[in-house]
Structure formats: C-alpha cells, structure tokens
Amino acid sequence: MIRYIKGTIAEMKKVTWLNGSETSRDTSYVIFSAIFFAGFLGIVDYLVGLGVRLLMNR
C-alpha cells in the first residue's frame, strides 16, 4: 500500500497544473458552452413541441 501511495505522489509531481488565468479562461469557456447548448436545446425542444402540437390538432 505504501508503495502505491509513493508511486501516486511521484506521478502527481509530474503533472503540469494550470495557472490561475488559464483556469479562469477554461472555466469561462465551459460556462459559456453550457449556457449556449442549454439555450440551443431549449429552442429545439420548443420547436419540436410546437410541431407535435400542430400535428396533434389536425
């Protein structure tokens, strides 16, 4: 078990971590993308629902 933990610590030291500005930039990309796709899917859902209602009323 100790060997596993030492190996894990050694691997974590090799990781290249993002700095603060890169983290903020990437976080804003994720938030913008989530909002964009939520809006897009909301519009598609509304249009499909509208189409179904129109077909049901015939």
Distance bins in CASP14 RR format, pairs under 12 A and 6 or more apart:
PFRMAT RR
TARGET T0000
AUTHOR 0000-0000-0000
RMODE 2
METHOD distances of the structure
MODEL  1
1 7 0 0 0 0 0 1 0 0 0 0 0
1 8 0 0 0 0 0 1 0 0 0 0 0
2 8 0 0 0 0 0 1 0 0 0 0 0
2 9 0 0 0 0 0 1 0 0 0 0 0
3 9 0 0 0 0 0 1 0 0 0 0 0
3 10 0 0 0 0 0 1 0 0 0 0 0
4 10 0 0 0 0 0 1 0 0 0 0 0
4 11 0 0 0 0 0 1 0 0 0 0 0
5 11 0 0 0 0 0 1 0 0 0 0 0
5 12 0 0 0 0 0 1 0 0 0 0 0
6 12 0 0 0 0 0 1 0 0 0 0 0
6 13 0 0 0 0 0 1 0 0 0 0 0
7 13 0 0 0 0 1 0 0 0 0 0 0
7 14 0 0 0 0 0 1 0 0 0 0 0
8 14 0 0 0 0 0 1 0 0 0 0 0
8 15 0 0 0 0 0 1 0 0 0 0 0
9 15 0 0 0 0 0 1 0 0 0 0 0
16 22 0 0 0 0 0 1 0 0 0 0 0
17 23 0 0 0 0 1 0 0 0 0 0 0
18 24 0 0 0 0 1 0 0 0 0 0 0
18 25 0 0 0 0 1 0 0 0 0 0 0
18 26 1 0 0 1 0 0 0 0 0 0 0
18 27 0 0 0 0 1 0 0 0 0 0 0
19 25 0 0 0 0 0 1 0 0 0 0 0
19 26 0 0 0 0 0 1 0 0 0 0 0
20 26 0 0 0 0 1 0 0 0 0 0 0
20 27 0 0 0 0 1 0 0 0 0 0 0
20 28 0 0 0 0 0 1 0 0 0 0 0
21 27 0 0 0 0 0 1 0 0 0 0 0
21 28 0 0 0 0 0 1 0 0 0 0 0
22 28 0 0 0 0 0 1 0 0 0 0 0
22 29 0 0 0 0 0 1 0 0 0 0 0
23 29 0 0 0 0 0 1 0 0 0 0 0
23 30 0 0 0 0 0 1 0 0 0 0 0
24 30 0 0 0 0 0 1 0 0 0 0 0
24 31 0 0 0 0 0 1 0 0 0 0 0
25 31 0 0 0 0 0 1 0 0 0 0 0
25 32 0 0 0 0 0 1 0 0 0 0 0
26 32 0 0 0 0 0 1 0 0 0 0 0
26 33 0 0 0 0 0 1 0 0 0 0 0
27 33 0 0 0 0 0 1 0 0 0 0 0
27 34 0 0 0 0 0 1 0 0 0 0 0
28 34 0 0 0 0 0 1 0 0 0 0 0
28 35 0 0 0 0 0 1 0 0 0 0 0
29 35 0 0 0 0 0 1 0 0 0 0 0
29 36 0 0 0 0 0 1 0 0 0 0 0
30 36 0 0 0 0 0 1 0 0 0 0 0
30 37 0 0 0 0 0 1 0 0 0 0 0
31 37 0 0 0 0 0 1 0 0 0 0 0
31 38 0 0 0 0 0 1 0 0 0 0 0
32 38 0 0 0 0 0 1 0 0 0 0 0
32 39 0 0 0 0 0 1 0 0 0 0 0
33 39 0 0 0 0 0 1 0 0 0 0 0
33 40 0 0 0 0 0 1 0 0 0 0 0
34 40 0 0 0 0 0 1 0 0 0 0 0
34 41 0 0 0 0 0 1 0 0 0 0 0
35 41 0 0 0 0 0 1 0 0 0 0 0
35 42 0 0 0 0 0 1 0 0 0 0 0
36 42 0 0 0 0 0 1 0 0 0 0 0
36 43 0 0 0 0 0 1 0 0 0 0 0
37 43 0 0 0 0 0 1 0 0 0 0 0
37 44 0 0 0 0 0 1 0 0 0 0 0
38 44 0 0 0 0 0 1 0 0 0 0 0
38 45 0 0 0 0 0 1 0 0 0 0 0
39 45 0 0 0 0 1 0 0 0 0 0 0
39 46 0 0 0 0 1 0 0 0 0 0 0
39 47 0 0 0 0 0 1 0 0 0 0 0
40 46 0 0 0 0 0 1 0 0 0 0 0
40 47 0 0 0 0 0 1 0 0 0 0 0
41 47 0 0 0 0 0 1 0 0 0 0 0
41 48 0 0 0 0 0 1 0 0 0 0 0
42 48 0 0 0 0 1 0 0 0 0 0 0
42 49 0 0 0 0 0 1 0 0 0 0 0
42 50 0 0 0 0 0 1 0 0 0 0 0
43 49 0 0 0 0 0 1 0 0 0 0 0
43 50 0 0 0 0 0 1 0 0 0 0 0
44 50 0 0 0 0 0 1 0 0 0 0 0
44 51 0 0 0 0 0 1 0 0 0 0 0
45 51 0 0 0 0 0 1 0 0 0 0 0
45 52 0 0 0 0 0 1 0 0 0 0 0
46 52 0 0 0 0 0 1 0 0 0 0 0
46 53 0 0 0 0 0 1 0 0 0 0 0
47 53 0 0 0 0 0 1 0 0 0 0 0
47 54 0 0 0 0 0 1 0 0 0 0 0
48 54 0 0 0 0 0 1 0 0 0 0 0
48 55 0 0 0 0 0 1 0 0 0 0 0
49 55 0 0 0 0 1 0 0 0 0 0 0
49 56 0 0 0 0 1 0 0 0 0 0 0
49 57 0 0 0 0 0 1 0 0 0 0 0
50 56 0 0 0 0 0 1 0 0 0 0 0
50 57 0 0 0 0 0 1 0 0 0 0 0
51 57 0 0 0 0 1 0 0 0 0 0 0
51 58 0 0 0 0 0 1 0 0 0 0 0
52 58 0 0 0 0 0 1 0 0 0 0 0
END
